[in-house]
C-alpha cells in the first residue's frame, strides 16, 4: 500500500543536474503556488490561489509577466497580454460588462471597446 498522507510546505522537482525545475509550495501568507522554472531557475509559469484571486502568469526569461489570467473575489476576471518589459498591453476584462483595452508602451490607452 502507498503513502496515504504526506505533509510538506514545499515540494521541488529537480532535473538530472539537481536544479529545481518545478515547485509546489505554500507562500509566506499561506497560499498555494505552483511554478515551472527554466534551466536558469527563473519562474516561467506561475499558478497561485489566494482569498482575493486565482491567477496564472506566463513570464519571459527576464521575469516579466507576458500573459496573465486572473479571477478576482469580486467576480471579475481578465486576460492580459503584455509587451517586453511590461510596456504595452492588451487587456480583456469581464465582470458585469466586458471591456478590451489596448495600452501603448507609455501606458496610455490607445483603443478601447466599448468606448
N, C-alpha and C positions, 0 to 999 in steps of 0.2 A: 504494500500500500504506500502511496506517495505522501508527501508532506501536506497536511491539511491547512496549516496556517504558518505564515512567516511574517514577522513584523520588522520592518526597517524604515528608516527615514529617507534613504536614498538607495537606488539600485542602478549601478552603472554597467553598461555592456562595453567590453573592451575588444579591440581588434587583436590580431596576432602579435602586433608590436607592443601591446599593453596600453595603447592610447584609448581614452574613453571616446566612444563614437555615439553613444546614446545614454540618456539618463532619465530616470523617473524618480522624482523626489518631492518632498514636501518643503515649500519655501519658508522664509522666515516668519510669515504671518499664518502659516498652517494650510496654505492652498496647494493642491497638486499641480505639478508642472512636468511635462514630458518634452525632452529636447533631442533632436538629432544633430550631431556635431560633424563638421568636416574634418579632414585629416590633420588640420592645424589646431583642432579643439574649439573652433568657433561655432556657436549655435547657428544652424541654418534653417531649422524648423522648430517652432515652439508652440506647444498647446498648453493652455492653462485654464483653470476653472477657479472662480472666486465668487463671493457672495453677490458682487455687483456686475459681473461679466463672465462670459465664456469667450475665449479667443484663440485664434490660430494666426501665427505670423510666419511668413517665409522671409528669410533675411539673405542679403548678399554676403560676399566674402569679407566686406568691410564692417559687417554688423548692422547695416541699415535695413530696416523693415521695408521690403519691396511690395509685399502683398499682405494685407491684414483683413481678417474676417472676425467680427465680434457680434455678440448678442448681449444686450445690456439688461439689467434688472428692471428698468422702467419699461421694457417691452420693445424697445427699438433695437435695430441691428443694422449692420452695414458691411460693405466690402470696399476696400481701398487699394488702388494700385499707386505706388509711389515711384518717382524717378530716382536716379542716382543721388545720393546724399540727402534723400527725402525732399528733393527740390522738384516741385511739380507733382500733381496727383489727380486721379480721377476717383471720386468718392460717390458710391451709391449707398443711400441710407433709406431705411424704411421704418416708420413707426405707424402713425395713423395715416400719413400720406408719404409717398415716396419722393425722393429728390436725387438728382445726379448733378454733381458739381465738378468742374474741371478747374484746377488751380495751375497757374504758371509757376516758373522757378522762384519767383519772389513771394509766392504765397497768395497772390491776388486771384480772385475768381474771374475766369475768362469766359466761361459758359455755365449756364445753369438751367436745368429743366425740373419742374416748371419754373419759369422766370417771372 
